[in-house]
């Protein structure tokens, strides 16, 4: 199913997330407050807060400051440095593609990939 709520600002695709439907319903539906924000003692994801709440943008790839320090520094503490660098590269590539083709087309593309 293609759902814009599965297209968070950071370049991830919620439809492939292992936590979707259990701990989380997708960043769009929880307004940037996925389960992990509570674990990290945050009210809202800082990337979501900057992009949607402060700058009123659909995703980070549309920002003239992309990639900014917030995007480059927020990380899952369980990731190794190598995993984090791969994640950053993949998210930057995803956001460039999303900027190029639009969110609906991007969702169709990533929604047909295998997670």
N, C-alpha and C positions, 0 to 999 in steps of 0.2 A: 504494500500500500504506500502510495506517495502522499506524504503529509508534511506541510510546511513547518509544523511544530517539531519535526525531526531534523531541521536545518538550523542548528545554533549558529551564533555569530562567529564562533572560533574556527569553523572549517571541519569539525567532526560531523558525522552523520549518525544521529541517534538510533536509526533503524538497525544498525549493526551492533549496538551496545548490549553487553551481557546483562546490564542492570535494567534495561527497558522493560516496563511492565511489572517489575518487582519493586525495586527501590526507587525507580524514576519513571515518569511518563513522557519524557522528552523535554528538552530545555524550553521549547516554546510554550508548552503547557504549564510548566512550573515557573515561568518567567525568570529564568536564570538562577533558579534555586534548586539545583539537583541535590540528591541526598548527600553528596560529599561536602557541600558547603557547611553543613552542620558539623561534620567530622573535623573540618579545618577551622572551626569557630569563625565562620563568615556568614553574613546575612545573605549575600548574593555573590555570584561569581564575578570577580573584578573585571574580567573581559566583557561579560554581558553588560555589567553596570556601565562601563565606559561606552561601549558601542551603542546599545539600545537606549539606556536611560539618559546618559549625558549627551551623546552626540546624535541620538535619534537616527541611527543608520541601521540598515538591514543586516549587514555583516561587516566584519573587519576588513575584508578585501576592498571595500569601497572607501576606506579612510586614507587620507593623504599621509598620515603618520605610520601606516602599516609597513612593516611589522614594528610595533612599538615595544617599549620595555615591558609593559604589562603582558602583552602577548608572548614575548620571548622568555619571560621569567616565571610565569605561573606554571607549575608542573605537578604532576602526580608524584608524591614522595616515594611511591613504590616503584617508580621507573628508574632503570639504570640511566647513566648519562647517554649511552648509545641509543636506548629506546626513546629517550626524550628527544634527542636530535632527529631521529627518524620521524617521530610524531610531529615535530615542528615543521620539518620539510614536507611531510604529507599534507598537513593542514594548510601550509602556505600554497602548495600546488592546488589543493582543492579550492581555496578561496580565489586564486587567480582564474581557475576554470569557471567558478560560479560567477565571478565578475564578467567574464567573457560571454557566457551563454545565458545567464539569468538563473535564478533559484529554481524555477519550475523544471527547466531542462536539466540542470545539475542534479536535482532530486531524481529525475527519471534515470539518469545515468548511474548514479551511485546506488539507487534502489534496486537495480538489476545486477549489481556486482554481488559476489558472494562474500559474506562477512568472515 
